[in-house]
């Protein structure tokens, strides 16, 4: 989680005013002080530009978590956990907050090596003034590209590269983020749905068995879901379902 917060700080820092790095004395931290005042401005272009840039930074900070979550393992994990709940037909159990929190902490666990590389190669050198904003951003995206490229199907990546008529990249570092991120997202969606399909099969079999028994007994007005729910929960407990689901998610990466 510490690395995740540092990556968020880097995203905001590399999008700050480029002149801040040039104006800062050599060897000093590249974190400017912020003094917010209402009124009293002279309306000069420099003051107007600084105010607009602060607004842009705040806007980026508001969407940065969503962007980073789309570039991590969070998408696959939260979808698979939602499939588990739907397959059990337990309505809102576990609650959405529990599923999202579990997905976040599993994401931190899986992405820890990637966040560590970003912190080592980009965040810390940038904070020490060894890298410029552009250099820090380029160094930070490399670990993310390596992670996403391993989970992205060539067919999905080729779709976006062909649509933009871009040249085929020779290395992972040459893949543009504008093509890699959506390709990674749809690859994760397909993988998550494949895992969800496998999760649904045993519970579907239980529903079919219970429905057949009820029809054979002439209890057609009794909802089969109501009767099969305890059996599905019992099966999930007996096979230690949460352990198997989490283990499958960890090994899938």
C-alpha positions in Angstrom: 0.0 0.0 0.0 2.9 2.3 0.7 4.3 1.9 -2.8 0.8 2.4 -4.2 0.5 5.8 -2.5 4.0 6.8 -3.7 3.0 5.9 -7.3 0.0 8.2 -6.9 2.3 11.0 -5.7 4.5 10.4 -8.7 1.6 10.7 -11.1 0.7 14.1 -9.6 4.3 15.2 -9.5 5.1 14.5 -13.2 2.1 16.4 -14.3 3.0 19.5 -12.2 4.6 22.7 -13.6 7.6 21.7 -15.7 9.3 25.0 -14.8 9.4 24.0 -11.1 12.2 21.5 -11.7 14.2 24.0 -13.7 13.8 26.7 -11.1 14.6 24.6 -8.1 18.3 24.8 -6.9 20.3 21.7 -7.5 20.2 19.1 -4.8 16.9 20.5 -3.3 13.7 18.4 -3.1 11.4 19.0 -6.1 8.2 19.5 -4.0 7.0 23.1 -4.2 5.2 24.9 -1.4 1.6 25.9 -2.1 0.1 29.1 -0.9 -3.6 29.5 -1.6 -5.0 33.0 -1.6 -8.3 34.5 -2.5 -8.1 37.8 -4.4 -5.2 40.1 -4.5 -3.9 38.8 -7.8 -2.7 41.0 -10.5 -4.2 38.9 -13.2 -0.9 38.3 -14.9 -0.6 35.4 -17.4 1.9 33.7 -15.1 -0.6 33.7 -12.1 -3.5 32.6 -14.3 -1.4 29.7 -15.7 -0.4 28.6 -12.2 -4.0 28.6 -11.1 -5.1 26.5 -14.1 -2.2 24.1 -13.5 -3.2 23.6 -9.9 -6.8 22.8 -11.0 -5.5 20.3 -13.6 -3.3 18.6 -10.9 -6.3 18.2 -8.6 -8.3 16.8 -11.5 -5.6 14.3 -12.3 -5.4 13.2 -8.6 -9.2 12.5 -8.6 -8.9 10.1 -11.6 -5.5 8.7 -10.9 -6.7 5.9 -8.6 -9.2 4.7 -11.3 -6.4 4.8 -14.0 -4.0 2.9 -11.8 -6.7 0.3 -10.9 -7.3 -0.3 -14.5 -3.6 -1.0 -15.0 -3.4 -3.5 -12.2 -4.9 -6.9 -11.3 -7.9 -5.2 -9.6 -10.2 -5.7 -12.6 -9.9 -9.5 -12.8 -10.1 -10.0 -9.0 -13.2 -7.9 -8.4 -15.0 -9.5 -11.3 -14.2 -13.0 -10.2 -15.3 -12.3 -6.6 -18.6 -10.9 -8.0 -19.1 -14.1 -10.0 -18.6 -16.1 -6.8 -21.3 -14.2 -5.0 -23.7 -14.4 -8.0 -23.1 -18.2 -8.4 -23.9 -18.7 -4.7 -27.1 -16.6 -5.2 -26.6 -15.0 -1.7 -27.8 -11.6 -2.9 -25.6 -9.0 -1.1 -23.5 -11.4 0.9 -20.7 -10.7 1.1 -21.4 -6.9 0.8 -19.9 -4.9 -2.0 -17.6 -3.1 0.5 -16.1 -6.4 1.6 -15.5 -7.6 -2.0 -13.9 -4.3 -3.1 -11.7 -4.2 0.1 -10.6 -7.8 -0.4 -9.9 -7.1 -4.1 -7.8 -4.0 -3.2 -5.6 -5.8 -0.7 -5.1 -8.8 -3.1 -4.1 -6.2 -5.7 -1.6 -4.7 -3.4 -0.2 -8.1 -2.7 0.1 -9.1 -6.4 1.4 -5.7 -7.5 3.9 -5.3 -4.7 6.9 -6.3 -7.0 5.7 -3.8 -9.7 5.1 -1.0 -7.2 8.6 -1.7 -5.7 10.2 -1.3 -9.1 8.4 1.9 -9.7 9.4 3.2 -6.3 13.1 2.2 -6.9 13.5 3.3 -10.4 11.2 6.4 -10.6 9.8 7.7 -7.4 12.9 7.8 -5.2 15.2 9.2 -7.9 12.6 11.9 -8.8 12.3 12.9 -5.1 16.0 13.2 -4.9 16.2 15.4 -8.0 18.1 12.8 -10.1 15.4 12.5 -12.7 13.3 15.1 -14.5 9.5 14.8 -14.6 9.6 13.3 -18.1 12.3 10.8 -17.2 10.5 9.8 -14.0 7.3 9.2 -15.9 9.1 7.1 -18.6 10.8 5.0 -15.9 7.6 4.5 -13.9 5.5 3.1 -16.8 8.1 0.5 -17.7 7.2 -1.9 -14.8 3.5 -1.4 -15.5 4.1 -2.2 -19.2 6.0 -5.3 -18.4 3.2 -6.5 -16.1 0.3 -5.7 -18.5 2.1 -7.1 -21.5 2.4 -10.5 -19.8 -1.4 -10.6 -19.2 -2.4 -9.1 -22.6 -3.4 -11.3 -25.6 -1.6 -10.5 -28.8 -5.0 -10.5 -30.6 -6.3 -7.7 -28.3 -3.2 -5.6 -28.6 -3.1 -6.0 -32.4 -6.7 -4.7 -32.5 -5.7 -1.3 -31.1 -2.4 -1.1 -33.0 -4.1 -1.9 -36.3 -6.9 0.6 -35.7 -4.3 3.4 -35.1 -2.2 2.1 -38.0 0.8 2.1 -35.6 4.0 0.1 -36.4 4.4 -3.2 -34.6 6.6 -2.5 -31.5 9.9 -4.3 -31.2 10.0 -4.3 -27.4 7.6 -4.0 -24.6 8.9 -0.5 -23.9 7.9 0.6 -27.4 4.2 -0.3 -26.9 2.1 2.9 -26.4 0.0 3.1 -23.3 -2.9 4.3 -25.4 -3.0 0.8 -27.0 -1.7 -1.3 -24.2 -4.1 -0.2 -21.4 -7.4 -0.9 -23.3 -5.9 -4.2 -24.7 -5.0 -5.2 -21.2 -8.5 -4.3 -19.9 -10.4 -6.4 -22.4 -7.9 -9.3 -21.9 -8.6 -9.1 -18.2 -12.3 -9.1 -18.8 -12.1 -12.2 -20.9 -9.9 -14.0 -18.4 -12.2 -13.0 -15.5 -15.3 -14.3 -17.4 -13.6 -17.6 -18.2 -12.8 -18.1 -14.5 -16.4 -17.1 -13.6 -17.8 -19.6 -16.0 -15.8 -22.4 -14.3 -17.1 -21.2 -10.9 -20.7 -21.3 -12.1 -20.7 -24.9 -13.3 -20.8 -26.8 -10.0 -23.5 -24.5 -8.6 -25.5 -24.8 -11.8 -25.4 -28.6 -11.4 -26.8 -28.3 -7.9 -29.6 -26.1 -9.1 -30.5 -28.6 -11.8 -30.6 -31.5 -9.4 -32.7 -29.6 -6.9 -35.1 -28.5 -9.6 -35.5 -32.1 -10.9 -36.2 -33.4 -7.5 -38.8 -30.8 -6.8 -40.5 -31.4 -10.1 -40.5 -35.2 -9.4 -42.2 -34.5 -6.1 -44.8 -32.3 -7.7 -43.6 -29.2 -5.8 -43.5 -26.9 -8.9 -44.6 -23.8 -7.0 -41.6 -24.0 -4.6 -38.6 -21.9 -5.9 -35.7 -24.2 -6.5 -33.2 -21.4 -5.6 -34.6 -21.3 -2.1 -33.9 -25.0 -1.6 -30.6 -25.2 -3.4 -29.1 -22.2 -1.5 -28.2 -24.1 1.7 -26.7 -26.9 -0.3 -24.5 -24.5 -2.4 -23.3 -22.8 0.7 -22.5 -26.2 2.3 -20.6 -27.3 -0.7 -18.7 -24.0 -0.8 -17.7 -24.4 2.9 -16.8 -28.1 2.5 -14.3 -27.5 -0.3 -13.0 -24.3 1.3 -14.2 -22.2 -1.6 -12.7 -18.8 -0.7 -9.2 -20.4 -0.3 -9.5 -22.1 -3.7 -10.8 -18.9 -5.4 -8.1 -16.7 -4.0 -5.4 -19.3 -4.7 -6.6 -19.5 -8.3 -6.5 -15.7 -8.7 -2.9 -15.6 -7.3 -1.6 -18.3 -9.5 -3.4 -16.8 -12.6 -0.9 -14.0 -12.4 
